[in-house]
Structures are given as structure tokens and as C-alpha cells.
Amino acid sequence: MTLPPWERRRPAGESLLPGQATRRRDAGAPRLAFGLMSKASHGMKARAKLAKATAAPAAVTHEKSQLNKEDAAAPKMTSELQHALPALAFFVVFYLCLWKWVDVKLIYHGGGQVKDFPSFYWGWEFARDFRTRPGGLVEYGSALLAQSLYSSWLGGLVLTVQAALAYLGIAGCLRAFGAHRLRVVGLIPPLLFLVLYSEYRHYSAPISAFTAAVVLLWAWLRLSVRIPRFRPVIALVLLACLYAAASSAVIVFVPVALLFELRSRAPALRLVLWLGLCALIPWLEGFVLFGFAPGEAFAKLLPLVWDPVVWSKQGVWIVSLYLVPPLLCLALWVGDILSKRNYRAEDCSAPARSANKAGTQGSDHPSGKQSRGPGASKPPVAWWKWQTAACTLAPLATVYLALNAQVKAFLAVDYLAWHGRWSEVTPAGKGDSRNPFVACALAQAGYHLGTLSRELPMLSSPMDLLLSGDRPGSTWKKSDLYFDLGYVNMALHYLTESVEFYGERPVLLQRLALVNLALGNLSTAKVYLGTLTRAPFQGRWARDYLEQLRSDPTLAGDQEIGRQRRFMVRRDSVLALSPDEELLQLLAANPQNRMAFEYLMTYYLLKKNLNAFVKNISRVKDFPGFAITPLWDEALVLAGRQLGRAIALPGHTISEEAQARVAAVIRLVQQYGEKGELPRSELSSENARTYSFYWCFHL
């Protein structure tokens, strides 16, 4: 390498002039500056390249991290959806069962089968009564929610939301006990709800109190994680609130809270002190706020009124419901204790297991064979699909097993008859036609559909036509039947008794208002109408009638009131009357009461009293256009055979069809009596619906 002249070593002895040295320094300075600048530019380029090289992997790494986060979030969302899907499917089917299968509006209607259904009215006057007893707040709220059963779709929705809250409360408690995988067990209380509704029972306040208890337990357990020191104090505050608002919820809250404290290994002294305060709260609060004695204060903790008869018939499902949370938490606590013992035992045997594992690791022998590799692992089982299917089938199976079909048929028939939907009564009553109340409603529907004079109603006794006698639970149906007949005084009597037995049901109050309007008891009718103006679903109907009374106090333009006044019996009786005497009184009050006439003639046919039937057949002239049917013609033919002469009815000729029916049945009966070969089943196959067959074979 050749050095520049000013950098070459000067030979020894060579002198350097002062001017020459200066020129050499001046000439070398620019080259030195250029070299330094060149090195600096190279360094900047190198740093830029390094920054660019390092920036690219950083950006790629950031993008990869974002993608990883999104990829991780997607399985998490999918997992959460899979965990929520079984419960979601359960409650969708739960709602459909209540709406379409159970038809919860029948519970609201009552029909003389559902007792103690809560009443509700808007206004402070009704609400202030609930301040005088423990649990009044929940009773008031549950009474309001129960009114939603007026409509099946709305009532089913409210009951489903209530059941979902109970499920969430139980699932939250299980999560606090470390058993979040068992949250499907929280569906047990909703299934018990469904059993009660399928039997057409409605324990509004106990179920609402239970729901409040499990939801507050869930909130308390979540709060205790954040403030563990104040957990017992918060529990006591919630306990005091529960006793005042939902007293029966205390017997659910206290056992679960105690088990959680035991599981948390709280000091024994603190637990004893806490339990003592829990026992004192109902007594002190009942005495200070409500003025109760100790026994009465603790009796309010029961979900049902203490009555052995009530508890033996109805308390089983409520007790089972209230035991679910404590028993679940107790099982989890015992399971924790047993699992800890097993864990300690496994720790003691760990060295031996590790030695055996080391000796057999990598061996191909069956006793030491390793597990399958990642590539050969079995695909995971789609547990959530099976769980969703099971949760979907659970409500269906519950309703199928628990539904009281006979009670449903009776309630459906009574509901349809009460609202005048006669064409739907017959299909609804076929499943339970032997029930005297259902058979009575079918006969009533037969009159309105025009078939009562063509076919005899299938009654086990002629007395069932008007449900005569002291038959238990008949007052509700009698009130509707006598109202339909126009026997207003008897309808008023049975409506009043029904209110005493079944409470202030809005449907009963509506009928009482109409009956009193027909009787002219305007002041009494206004009391009922004023009460109904504060009812959630009958307020508009009541206000319309009050407005009509202001404009027309006589209600001359109201068709139903006019009908009741035309058919009203004017004569009082202090003696018990037979069905035909009651019907004759109606015909004496108004001979054009066609329903009373057809019922009277049907009653005589059922009693086989053909003389009375013939005596009253002339009343047909009071009903222009009324045609005597072949069924009645058969009765006239049989009456003529009894009397030995033909029955002559002016303007009517007995049909040949009726005469042929009578002759055929009598011929077969004689053949059966002589030879004894013709079974009754053969007779009934063709002639079961004829009056001749009824006359010969019905006892």
C-alpha cells in the first residue's frame, strides 16, 4: 500500500521547512475530513439497515401476536357458547311446554280446581296489607307476577324467567364451591317447578321466595370473594332483609352459608356466634317489626301454612325444592373432604409410583406401554351435543310423566264453556267424559250446538244434568250453568259460595257484577266493578260498565243483562227443589226459555219418565221453528206402547225412522231374551245412540 507523501516517513537527517510542513498539513486536512464523513455516512446507513431489519420482525411479531389473540379468543367464545347452549335449549323447551302443553292460563282460570291463587289489585290500599307480616314483599311481587298467567304466552314467559333465575343462582353457588362443571345440576329446581305446573298447582309465594334465596346466595358468594373479612356480617344483613321480604327464603340461605363457612375453615367460635345471631334475628325482627311472639315469628319461616293435611298432600314437592341447594352444597363439601384424604394417601405412595414409572418408561411391554402419541389420539367427544340433547328432552319427559291429563281436560272444558267457545268444548272433553263436571259441560255445549235434542248426553246419572245434590267442588260449575239457564238467584248463591271457597278470582267477580246488575242491585254491582277497575286485565271491562251505568242506569241496551232479566224467576222458595222443579220454575217465569225446555225434556228422557215427557211435549209450540228430532220421536213411540195408543201431536207426524228404530231394537231384545245367543255388544254396535237402546238397557 502506497502512503500519501505527507504520511511517508521522512528519512533521517532530512529537514522540513516551516512552509512545507504547513502546506502538507493544509493539503491533508480535506482528505481527513472526507474520510471521517464517509465513515459517518456508512455508520448511518448501517444503523438504518439494522433498524429496518429489526423493525420488520417486530411488525411481523406484532401481527402474529394479534392473530394469536384472535385465534385464542375464538375458541374461548366457542367454549362459552357450548357451555351456555344446553341451558338455553332447556329453557326454550321449558317455555314451549308451559305455553302449548300445560297451557298455564288454565291455572289462572281455576275452574274450581286451583285453590289459593293470589289476587292482585293496583293501589296502595291493597299493598299496605302486606306490610303487616314477614315475607309480604315477595307475596306482593309474586301475586303481581301470577296475574301474567291470564295469557298462556305471557305467563309461560314469566315463569320461564323465574326458573332461569333459580338456575343461575344454583349454578353460581356451585361455581363458588368449585364445581362449575356441575352447573347442569342447577336445572333440578326448574324441573320441580315444571312438575308443580303440570299438576296445575301454583305455589306463587314459596317459589318466588326460593328464587330470591338462591339469587341472594349467589350475590353473597361473589361479594365474599372481594371482601372475605366482612362475609359473616354481610350474611347477617342479608338474613335480616330476607326475613322481612321473603321469610321462607331464610331456611335456604342459612344452611348454604353455613356450609360455605365450614368449607372455608372459619374458626369454630365465630361459627357458633354467627349461628346464634342467625337464630336471634327472626325472633327479634318478628317482635320489633311485626309484634309476633317467638313461636309465631319462627312459624313464618315455613313455606306453607302449618297444616298436616296441606303438608301431606302438597308439601312434598315444596320441601324437595327447598332441600336442593343445601343438599348439593353438603355433597360438595363432603366430596372435598374425601378428595383431600385421597390426595394425602396418593402423596404417600408417590415414590413407589415414580419408581415403577421409571422402570417401565419406554418399554414396549403391555404392562409398561406408553400412551398413544399425539397423532394417534382419539378425537374429543362432543360432550356439549349430548348435554344439549339431554337438556332438550328433560322438560318434555317431565311434562309427559307429571301432567295431570284429567285435571287439564276438566279445566279446558270449563274455561271454554265459561267463555262461550262451545264448538271447542266437545273435542276438549272427550278425554275425560266420565267426569260428571265434564259431562255436564258437554251437555251444555250440546244445547248451544243444537245436538242436545238429537243425542242423549252421556251422563252417569240424570242428576248430573244440573249437578244436583251436595257434590264436593260443584259450586263453580253450578254458578256457570245456572247463569246460562237464566236462573239468576241460584247463580248468585253459587257465585258467592265460590268466592268463599276459591277467593276473589276476577272471573267470579265479573259474574257477580253481571248478576247484581240483572237483579237491579246497582250499589252492590258498583262495588264489584270498582274493585275490578284495579285488576290488571279486567280494568277496562269494569270501566266500560261503569260508564254505561252513568249514561243508562237501567242498561236497557245490554243484551246479556236483558236476557237475564227476561228469564229471571220471580218466585222465591225455601225448600230444596228437584231438577225438573227448578226447570219448570224457569219455564213458568218465561215459557220461551228454550234452554230450560230442552233441559227439562232431556231430564225426563234420562229418568225414563215418559208420562211427564208427553205431558210437556206440547210446549214445542212456544218455540217457532223447533223441529222434533227422531230421538224424541222414539220416546213418543215407546210412550204410545206403554199407554196402548199412539201419541198424537198436533202438527207433527212421528217419523218412520223412529218407528223403525224402536221396532228393530225391540225385535233384537226379544231374540236375545228367547235364545240367549245375541250378545249385548252386538246390540250396542248399531243402536247404542238410540233412545230405544237406552230405554231397554240403561239402568
KELO-349946 format. One line per 2 residues: number of its first residue (from 0); for each residue y, x, z of C-alpha. Coordinates in Angstrom, 2 decimals, padded with zeros to 5 digits. Layout:
BEGIN
NUM	Y:X:Z | ...
END
This chain:
BEGIN
0	000.00:000.00:000.00 | 003.43:001.43:-001.00
2	006.15:001.09:001.54 | 009.74:000.45:000.56
4	012.00:003.51:000.55 | 013.73:002.70:003.78
6	010.42:002.27:005.55 | 008.85:005.54:004.37
8	008.67:008.31:006.95 | 011.28:010.96:006.28
10	009.83:014.42:006.01 | 010.58:016.75:008.81
12	013.87:018.55:008.51 | 015.32:016.08:006.05
14	018.74:014.94:007.15 | 020.04:011.45:006.86
16	023.64:010.94:006.11 | 025.53:008.28:008.01
18	026.47:006.29:004.90 | 022.98:006.48:003.50
20	021.50:005.08:006.70 | 023.91:002.16:006.67
22	023.08:001.31:003.10 | 019.39:001.41:003.89
24	019.82:-000.98:006.82 | 022.02:-003.33:004.74
26	019.54:-003.37:001.89 | 016.54:-004.11:004.19
28	018.15:-006.98:006.17 | 017.92:-009.61:003.39
30	014.27:-008.83:002.80 | 013.53:-009.11:006.51
32	015.33:-012.48:006.77 | 013.46:-013.79:003.75
34	010.17:-012.74:005.32 | 010.96:-014.48:008.55
36	011.99:-017.67:006.73 | 008.82:-017.58:004.69
38	006.69:-017.31:007.81 | 008.59:-020.18:009.43
40	008.10:-022.43:006.39 | 004.42:-021.58:006.30
42	004.15:-022.49:010.00 | 005.88:-025.83:009.47
44	003.58:-026.66:006.59 | 000.60:-025.70:008.65
46	001.76:-027.87:011.52 | 002.42:-030.75:009.13
48	-001.06:-030.38:007.68 | -002.52:-030.21:011.17
50	-000.58:-033.30:012.26 | -001.70:-035.13:009.14
52	-005.26:-034.04:009.69 | -005.23:-035.15:013.30
54	-003.33:-038.39:012.56 | -005.90:-039.66:010.10
56	-008.85:-039.52:012.52 | -006.66:-041.09:015.21
58	-005.81:-044.04:012.95 | -009.43:-044.39:011.98
60	-010.43:-044.24:015.63 | -007.85:-046.95:016.50
62	-009.10:-049.19:013.70 | -012.67:-048.63:014.80
64	-011.77:-049.50:018.40 | -010.10:-052.71:017.24
66	-013.16:-053.61:015.20 | -015.41:-052.80:018.14
68	-013.33:-055.04:020.37 | -013.54:-057.89:017.86
70	-017.27:-057.30:017.45 | -017.69:-057.33:021.22
72	-015.56:-060.48:021.61 | -017.59:-062.40:019.02
74	-020.92:-062.10:020.89 | -019.12:-062.92:024.12
76	-017.70:-066.12:022.66 | -021.08:-066.95:021.17
78	-022.76:-066.37:024.52 | -020.26:-068.60:026.32
80	-020.81:-071.34:023.74 | -024.57:-071.04:024.10
82	-024.27:-071.39:027.87 | -022.00:-074.43:027.58
84	-023.92:-076.20:024.82 | -026.78:-077.62:026.98
86	-024.37:-079.28:029.42 | -022.20:-080.53:026.57
88	-025.20:-082.11:024.83 | -026.33:-083.62:028.14
90	-023.06:-085.40:028.81 | -022.69:-086.66:025.24
92	-026.10:-088.35:025.53 | -025.24:-089.42:029.10
94	-022.18:-091.26:027.81 | -024.05:-092.91:024.95
96	-026.75:-094.15:027.34 | -024.17:-095.74:029.63
98	-022.26:-097.28:026.74 | -025.00:-098.56:024.45
100	-028.20:-098.71:026.51 | -027.25:-099.55:030.08
102	-024.10:-101.45:028.95 | -022.06:-100.91:032.11
104	-019.84:-103.95:031.52 | -022.76:-105.97:032.87
106	-022.25:-104.23:036.23 | -018.63:-105.34:036.21
108	-019.62:-108.92:035.34 | -022.09:-109.06:038.24
110	-023.84:-112.29:037.31 | -024.90:-112.90:040.89
112	-026.97:-109.70:040.95 | -024.42:-106.95:041.68
114	-023.00:-107.22:045.18 | -020.14:-105.38:046.88
116	-018.42:-104.46:043.63 | -014.94:-103.29:044.65
118	-011.88:-105.37:043.89 | -008.57:-103.81:042.94
120	-005.02:-105.09:042.65 | -001.79:-103.31:041.83
122	000.82:-103.11:044.54 | 001.44:-101.70:047.98
124	000.19:-104.81:049.74 | -003.35:-104.09:048.57
126	-003.12:-100.30:049.00 | -001.87:-100.25:052.59
128	-005.11:-101.75:053.90 | -006.88:-098.50:053.02
130	-004.71:-096.51:055.46 | -006.45:-098.04:058.45
132	-009.83:-096.29:058.09 | -011.22:-092.85:057.22
134	-012.07:-092.41:053.57 | -009.53:-095.01:052.50
136	-008.03:-092.82:049.79 | -011.35:-092.35:047.99
138	-012.18:-096.03:048.42 | -008.88:-096.97:046.79
140	-009.35:-094.50:043.93 | -012.99:-095.46:043.38
142	-012.04:-099.16:043.31 | -009.48:-098.37:040.59
144	-011.97:-096.35:038.55 | -014.59:-099.08:038.91
146	-012.35:-101.51:037.04 | -012.88:-099.42:033.91
148	-016.35:-100.98:033.68 | -014.63:-104.07:032.29
150	-015.24:-102.38:028.94 | -018.50:-100.55:028.29
152	-016.99:-097.70:026.29 | -014.21:-097.07:028.80
154	-016.44:-097.46:031.84 | -019.06:-095.14:030.34
156	-016.37:-092.54:029.68 | -015.01:-092.67:033.25
158	-018.49:-092.45:034.78 | -019.35:-089.54:032.48
160	-016.23:-087.61:033.51 | -017.09:-088.22:037.17
162	-020.63:-086.94:036.60 | -019.27:-083.89:034.75
164	-017.02:-083.04:037.71 | -020.02:-083.25:040.04
166	-021.95:-080.92:037.73 | -019.10:-078.39:037.60
168	-018.84:-078.44:041.39 | -022.56:-077.79:041.85
170	-022.58:-075.11:039.16 | -019.60:-073.39:040.83
172	-021.38:-073.39:044.18 | -024.48:-071.87:042.59
174	-022.34:-069.18:040.99 | -020.81:-068.35:044.37
176	-024.32:-067.97:045.78 | -025.19:-065.55:042.98
178	-027.35:-067.98:040.98 | -025.20:-068.66:037.93
180	-028.31:-068.70:035.75 | -029.47:-071.82:037.63
182	-026.41:-073.86:036.69 | -028.64:-076.30:034.78
184	-029.88:-077.44:038.21 | -026.40:-078.89:038.67
186	-027.44:-081.70:036.32 | -029.60:-083.24:039.06
188	-026.72:-085.27:040.63 | -025.67:-086.76:037.25
190	-029.27:-087.78:036.67 | -029.28:-089.52:040.07
192	-026.05:-091.26:039.05 | -027.82:-092.44:035.92
194	-030.75:-093.80:037.92 | -028.38:-095.93:040.01
196	-026.55:-097.26:036.96 | -029.85:-098.00:035.20
198	-030.82:-100.21:038.14 | -027.41:-101.95:037.84
200	-026.16:-100.75:041.18 | -022.74:-099.33:041.73
202	-022.01:-097.33:044.86 | -018.45:-096.57:043.90
204	-017.11:-095.04:047.13 | -020.20:-092.92:048.08
206	-020.44:-091.41:044.59 | -016.71:-090.67:044.49
208	-016.86:-089.08:047.95 | -019.79:-086.90:046.86
210	-017.89:-085.76:043.78 | -014.83:-084.92:045.88
212	-017.01:-082.91:048.28 | -018.64:-080.67:045.65
214	-015.35:-080.10:043.80 | -013.61:-079.03:047.03
216	-016.57:-076.80:047.87 | -016.19:-075.12:044.51
218	-012.45:-074.60:045.10 | -013.06:-073.28:048.64
220	-015.67:-070.78:047.47 | -013.39:-069.47:044.73
222	-010.50:-069.17:047.17 | -012.63:-067.42:049.77
224	-013.21:-064.52:047.39 | -009.48:-063.80:047.31
226	-008.75:-064.47:050.99 | -012.00:-063.77:052.86
228	-010.31:-063.41:056.25 | -008.92:-066.95:056.23
230	-012.06:-068.57:054.85 | -013.06:-070.36:058.10
232	-009.52:-071.59:058.68 | -009.25:-072.97:055.14
234	-012.61:-074.69:055.60 | -011.35:-076.44:058.75
236	-008.19:-077.59:056.99 | -010.21:-078.96:054.09
238	-012.60:-080.62:056.52 | -009.74:-082.46:058.21
240	-008.41:-083.60:054.83 | -011.85:-084.73:053.74
242	-012.41:-086.85:056.83 | -009.16:-088.69:056.25
244	-009.56:-089.07:052.49 | -013.35:-089.17:051.92
246	-015.14:-089.29:055.26 | -018.72:-089.24:053.95
248	-017.95:-086.05:051.99 | -017.96:-084.14:055.31
250	-021.77:-084.29:055.55 | -021.96:-082.49:052.20
252	-019.19:-079.96:052.82 | -020.14:-078.67:056.28
254	-023.81:-077.67:055.62 | -022.95:-075.79:052.41
256	-020.04:-073.99:054.06 | -022.27:-073.03:056.99
258	-024.95:-071.63:054.67 | -022.33:-069.60:052.81
260	-021.09:-068.12:056.08 | -024.66:-067.24:057.08
262	-025.23:-065.61:053.72 | -022.00:-063.63:054.18
264	-023.33:-062.38:057.57 | -020.46:-063.79:059.57
266	-020.51:-062.97:063.31 | -022.59:-065.37:065.36
268	-019.78:-066.09:067.83 | -017.42:-067.03:065.06
270	-020.00:-069.35:063.55 | -020.60:-071.12:066.86
272	-016.86:-071.56:067.39 | -016.44:-072.82:063.82
274	-019.23:-075.38:064.19 | -017.73:-076.61:067.44
276	-014.38:-077.19:065.79 | -016.10:-078.96:062.88
278	-017.73:-081.32:065.36 | -014.43:-081.99:067.13
280	-012.39:-082.78:064.01 | -013.92:-086.24:063.25
282	-013.65:-087.29:066.89 | -010.04:-086.09:067.35
284	-008.85:-087.27:063.95 | -010.58:-090.63:064.30
286	-008.99:-091.18:067.69 | -005.47:-089.92:066.89
288	-005.02:-091.35:063.38 | -007.19:-094.45:063.41
290	-007.75:-095.27:067.08 | -011.57:-095.11:066.85
292	-013.99:-094.48:069.67 | -016.23:-091.37:069.26
294	-019.24:-093.37:068.10 | -017.23:-095.31:065.55
296	-015.49:-092.17:064.34 | -018.80:-090.41:063.64
298	-020.30:-093.58:062.09 | -017.66:-093.34:059.36
300	-019.38:-090.16:058.14 | -022.27:-092.20:056.74
302	-022.08:-093.00:053.00 | -023.36:-096.57:053.62
304	-022.85:-099.07:056.39 | -025.45:-098.60:059.09
306	-027.85:-101.45:058.42 | -031.64:-100.91:058.41
308	-032.11:-103.45:055.63 | -029.48:-101.81:053.43
310	-030.81:-098.32:054.06 | -034.43:-099.29:053.44
312	-033.65:-100.89:050.05 | -030.66:-098.99:048.74
314	-030.19:-095.83:050.77 | -032.96:-093.71:049.23
316	-031.03:-092.61:046.15 | -027.77:-092.06:048.03
318	-029.50:-089.92:050.67 | -031.23:-087.95:047.92
320	-027.89:-087.39:046.20 | -026.19:-086.14:049.36
322	-029.08:-083.75:050.13 | -028.98:-081.97:046.75
324	-026.19:-079.40:047.45 | -027.36:-078.37:050.97
326	-030.99:-078.05:049.87 | -030.08:-075.98:046.81
328	-027.93:-073.61:048.85 | -030.60:-073.38:051.56
330	-033.22:-072.45:048.97 | -030.94:-069.75:047.55
332	-030.23:-068.32:051.00 | -033.95:-068.18:051.87
334	-034.61:-066.63:048.46 | -032.03:-063.91:049.17
336	-033.73:-063.07:052.47 | -037.17:-062.86:050.89
338	-035.91:-060.80:047.94 | -034.31:-058.27:050.31
340	-037.57:-057.86:052.17 | -039.45:-057.32:048.91
342	-036.83:-054.80:047.84 | -037.33:-052.78:051.02
344	-041.08:-052.84:050.52 | -040.63:-051.60:046.97
346	-038.39:-048.75:048.21 | -041.18:-047.56:050.50
348	-043.68:-047.41:047.65 | -041.24:-045.87:045.13
350	-042.50:-042.22:045.43 | -046.07:-043.23:044.66
352	-044.99:-045.30:041.69 | -042.85:-042.42:040.34
354	-045.77:-040.01:040.61 | -048.08:-042.39:038.79
356	-045.41:-042.91:036.17 | -045.02:-039.15:035.66
358	-048.75:-038.73:035.33 | -049.16:-041.45:032.74
360	-045.93:-040.93:030.79 | -046.57:-040.13:027.15
362	-050.26:-040.94:027.35 | -051.92:-042.98:024.65
364	-054.50:-044.37:027.06 | -054.24:-048.12:027.57
366	-053.56:-047.66:031.25 | -050.61:-045.38:030.56
368	-049.46:-046.62:027.21 | -045.74:-046.82:026.79
370	-043.88:-049.95:025.85 | -043.06:-050.80:022.30
372	-040.33:-048.87:020.66 | -037.03:-050.38:019.63
374	-038.20:-051.01:016.14 | -041.35:-052.81:017.30
376	-039.72:-055.00:019.98 | -040.25:-058.77:019.79
378	-037.29:-060.90:018.74 | -035.44:-062.53:021.65
380	-036.39:-066.10:022.48 | -033.62:-068.61:021.70
382	-033.62:-069.99:025.25 | -030.43:-071.97:024.72
384	-032.03:-074.04:021.97 | -034.87:-075.15:024.20
386	-032.48:-075.77:027.08 | -030.21:-077.85:024.87
388	-033.14:-079.92:023.67 | -034.32:-080.49:027.25
390	-030.83:-081.46:028.41 | -030.53:-083.87:025.49
392	-033.81:-085.59:026.33 | -033.24:-085.72:030.11
394	-030.79:-088.70:030.13 | -032.92:-090.59:027.63
396	-036.07:-090.13:029.71 | -034.22:-091.09:032.89
398	-032.90:-094.36:031.47 | -036.26:-095.14:029.88
400	-038.04:-094.77:033.22 | -035.39:-096.22:035.54
402	-033.86:-099.08:033.51 | -034.46:-102.47:035.10
404	-035.08:-104.49:031.94 | -035.38:-107.82:033.74
406	-032.05:-107.47:035.52 | -030.43:-106.33:032.28
408	-031.77:-109.38:030.41 | -030.52:-111.71:033.11
410	-027.07:-110.08:033.27 | -026.74:-110.01:029.48
412	-027.66:-113.71:029.18 | -025.28:-114.69:031.96
414	-022.46:-112.59:030.51 | -022.88:-114.10:027.04
416	-023.15:-117.64:028.42 | -020.10:-117.13:030.64
418	-018.04:-116.11:027.61 | -019.45:-118.81:025.32
420	-021.28:-116.48:022.92 | -024.16:-118.92:022.50
422	-025.67:-117.53:019.33 | -026.36:-114.25:021.15
424	-027.89:-115.82:024.24 | -031.28:-116.66:022.72
426	-032.06:-113.13:021.41 | -030.91:-111.58:024.69
428	-033.07:-113.89:026.84 | -036.38:-113.57:025.02
430	-037.40:-110.57:027.09 | -037.29:-112.48:030.38
432	-037.62:-116.16:029.51 | -039.77:-116.84:032.58
434	-036.86:-116.10:034.87 | -035.54:-119.54:035.93
436	-031.92:-118.40:035.62 | -032.54:-117.06:032.11
438	-034.45:-120.20:031.13 | -031.59:-122.34:032.42
440	-029.11:-120.33:030.31 | -031.37:-120.67:027.25
442	-031.39:-124.45:027.69 | -027.60:-124.39:027.99
444	-027.38:-122.35:024.79 | -029.80:-124.79:023.14
446	-027.37:-127.64:023.71 | -024.43:-125.74:022.21
448	-026.54:-124.65:019.23 | -027.90:-128.17:018.66
450	-031.56:-127.40:019.42 | -031.94:-129.00:022.87
452	-032.91:-132.37:021.39 | -035.30:-130.74:018.87
454	-037.30:-128.48:021.18 | -038.06:-128.72:024.87
456	-036.72:-125.79:026.87 | -039.38:-123.50:028.29
458	-038.89:-124.20:032.00 | -041.44:-123.66:034.74
460	-040.19:-126.80:036.45 | -037.94:-129.71:035.40
462	-035.77:-128.91:038.42 | -034.81:-125.62:036.77
464	-032.78:-127.51:034.17 | -029.93:-127.72:036.71
466	-031.37:-125.13:039.15 | -031.68:-127.87:041.75
468	-032.78:-127.01:045.26 | -031.93:-124.18:047.59
470	-032.87:-121.36:045.25 | -031.55:-117.99:046.52
472	-028.82:-116.47:044.37 | -028.32:-119.58:042.24
474	-024.71:-120.34:043.19 | -023.24:-118.08:040.49
476	-025.21:-119.68:037.66 | -024.71:-123.19:039.04
478	-020.95:-122.71:039.05 | -021.01:-121.88:035.33
480	-023.43:-124.71:034.45 | -021.53:-127.43:036.30
482	-018.24:-126.16:034.84 | -019.77:-126.52:031.37
484	-021.02:-130.03:032.17 | -017.57:-131.06:033.38
486	-018.70:-131.69:036.96 | -015.54:-130.07:038.36
488	-016.13:-130.89:042.03 | -019.56:-129.26:042.08
490	-018.23:-126.30:040.11 | -015.51:-125.82:042.74
492	-018.13:-125.94:045.50 | -020.39:-123.29:043.94
494	-017.48:-121.07:042.89 | -016.23:-120.98:046.47
496	-019.69:-120.05:047.73 | -019.98:-117.34:045.08
498	-016.72:-115.76:046.23 | -018.11:-115.70:049.77
500	-021.32:-114.02:048.63 | -020.08:-111.65:045.93
502	-016.44:-111.01:046.79 | -013.23:-111.59:044.86
504	-014.56:-110.99:041.40 | -011.88:-111.61:038.75
506	-014.21:-113.80:036.66 | -014.72:-116.09:039.68
508	-011.01:-116.23:040.43 | -010.30:-117.20:036.83
510	-012.72:-120.12:037.05 | -011.30:-121.18:040.41
512	-007.82:-121.25:038.91 | -009.00:-123.42:035.99
514	-010.90:-125.83:038.26 | -007.92:-126.30:040.55
516	-005.65:-126.83:037.56 | -008.02:-129.54:036.31
518	-008.11:-131.16:039.75 | -004.32:-131.08:039.98
520	-004.22:-128.60:042.87 | -001.32:-126.70:041.36
522	-000.29:-124.87:044.53 | -003.84:-123.54:045.03
524	-004.12:-122.65:041.36 | -000.87:-120.69:041.53
526	-002.25:-118.65:044.43 | -005.24:-117.60:042.34
528	-003.07:-116.96:039.29 | -000.62:-114.92:041.35
530	-003.49:-112.79:042.62 | -004.82:-112.26:039.12
532	-001.42:-111.10:037.85 | -002.01:-107.92:039.86
534	-005.53:-107.38:038.46 | -005.83:-104.60:035.85
536	-007.36:-106.63:032.99 | -006.65:-110.29:033.87
538	-002.90:-109.99:034.49 | -001.79:-111.14:031.04
540	-004.11:-114.18:031.12 | -002.73:-115.23:034.52
542	000.91:-114.72:033.50 | 000.35:-116.86:030.38
544	-000.91:-119.76:032.51 | 001.98:-119.41:034.94
546	004.36:-119.55:032.00 | 002.64:-122.69:030.71
548	002.98:-124.29:034.15 | 006.74:-123.64:034.08
550	007.13:-125.26:030.67 | 004.48:-128.01:031.07
552	003.31:-128.63:034.69 | 000.66:-131.14:033.51
554	-000.88:-128.71:030.96 | -001.34:-131.59:028.57
556	-001.75:-129.24:025.62 | -004.57:-127.15:027.16
558	-007.88:-128.19:025.59 | -010.16:-126.87:028.35
560	-008.14:-128.45:031.14 | -008.07:-131.72:029.18
562	-011.85:-131.65:028.69 | -012.46:-131.08:032.40
564	-010.14:-133.95:033.33 | -011.84:-136.36:030.90
566	-015.33:-135.62:032.25 | -014.34:-135.44:035.92
568	-016.43:-137.51:038.37 | -014.08:-139.74:040.36
570	-016.58:-140.89:042.98 | -017.50:-138.71:045.95
572	-020.94:-138.57:047.51 | -022.02:-137.15:050.85
574	-025.73:-137.27:050.01 | -027.74:-134.75:048.06
576	-028.34:-136.12:044.57 | -031.25:-135.53:042.24
578	-030.53:-134.02:038.80 | -030.72:-137.36:037.00
580	-028.39:-138.99:039.54 | -025.82:-136.24:039.01
582	-026.05:-136.62:035.24 | -025.77:-140.41:035.50
584	-022.60:-139.96:037.57 | -021.15:-137.84:034.78
586	-022.03:-140.49:032.21 | -020.55:-143.19:034.43
588	-017.29:-141.21:034.59 | -017.28:-140.68:030.81
590	-020.04:-142.18:028.64 | -019.09:-139.77:025.82
592	-020.15:-136.68:027.77 | -022.74:-135.60:025.22
594	-023.95:-132.59:027.19 | -024.68:-134.80:030.20
596	-026.51:-137.27:027.94 | -028.73:-134.66:026.27
598	-029.46:-133.05:029.63 | -030.40:-136.44:031.11
600	-032.81:-137.27:028.28 | -034.30:-133.77:028.37
602	-034.82:-134.07:032.11 | -036.69:-137.36:031.65
604	-038.89:-135.78:028.99 | -039.67:-132.82:031.23
606	-040.51:-135.19:034.08 | -042.59:-137.36:031.68
608	-040.54:-140.34:032.82 | -040.75:-142.22:029.52
610	-039.62:-145.53:031.01 | -036.29:-144.02:032.05
612	-036.10:-142.26:028.68 | -036.48:-145.56:026.82
614	-034.03:-147.24:029.16 | -031.27:-144.75:028.34
616	-032.00:-144.17:024.65 | -029.50:-146.88:023.79
618	-026.68:-144.55:024.90 | -027.03:-142.92:021.48
620	-024.51:-145.40:020.15 | -021.79:-143.69:022.21
622	-022.13:-140.59:020.03 | -021.42:-141.36:016.41
624	-023.38:-139.15:014.06 | -026.03:-138.27:016.60
626	-029.49:-138.29:014.95 | -032.64:-138.89:016.95
628	-034.96:-135.96:016.34 | -038.74:-136.00:015.78
630	-039.17:-134.72:019.34 | -037.56:-137.84:020.73
632	-039.44:-140.00:018.24 | -042.71:-138.63:019.64
634	-041.58:-139.70:023.11 | -040.84:-143.19:021.79
636	-044.29:-143.39:020.17 | -046.01:-142.30:023.39
638	-043.88:-144.78:025.40 | -044.98:-147.55:022.99
640	-048.63:-146.60:023.51 | -048.10:-146.85:027.27
642	-046.41:-150.22:027.02 | -048.78:-151.52:024.38
644	-045.99:-152.33:021.96 | -043.75:-150.45:019.58
646	-040.32:-149.44:020.80 | -037.64:-150.98:018.61
648	-034.30:-149.23:018.49 | -031.54:-150.99:016.52
650	-030.52:-148.95:013.50 | -033.32:-146.40:013.87
652	-036.82:-146.15:012.45 | -039.35:-143.82:014.02
654	-040.23:-141.09:011.56 | -043.68:-140.83:010.06
656	-043.71:-137.15:011.01 | -043.53:-138.04:014.70
658	-046.27:-140.65:014.39 | -048.49:-138.13:012.57
660	-047.90:-135.52:015.27 | -048.89:-137.91:018.04
662	-051.97:-139.11:016.17 | -053.12:-135.55:015.40
664	-052.78:-134.33:018.97 | -054.49:-137.40:020.46
666	-057.36:-137.09:017.97 | -057.86:-133.41:018.87
668	-057.69:-134.18:022.56 | -060.33:-136.87:022.22
670	-062.51:-134.48:020.25 | -062.05:-131.85:022.93
672	-062.91:-134.33:025.64 | -066.09:-135.57:023.95
674	-067.66:-132.36:022.66 | -066.05:-129.74:024.83
676	-066.04:-127.31:021.90 | -062.38:-127.22:020.90
678	-060.51:-124.62:022.97 | -057.00:-125.26:024.15
680	-055.80:-122.18:022.30 | -056.62:-123.89:019.00
682	-054.61:-126.90:020.06 | -051.64:-124.80:021.03
684	-051.63:-122.77:017.83 | -050.19:-125.59:015.73
686	-048.92:-128.18:018.19 | -047.52:-126.15:021.07
688	-043.91:-127.10:020.30 | -044.60:-130.83:020.02
690	-043.87:-133.27:022.82 | -047.36:-134.72:022.46
692	-048.90:-131.38:023.43 | -046.51:-131.11:026.39
694	-047.40:-134.66:027.46 | -051.13:-134.00:027.34
696	-051.40:-130.50:028.77 | -048.36:-129.61:030.82
698	-048.99:-130.30:034.50
END
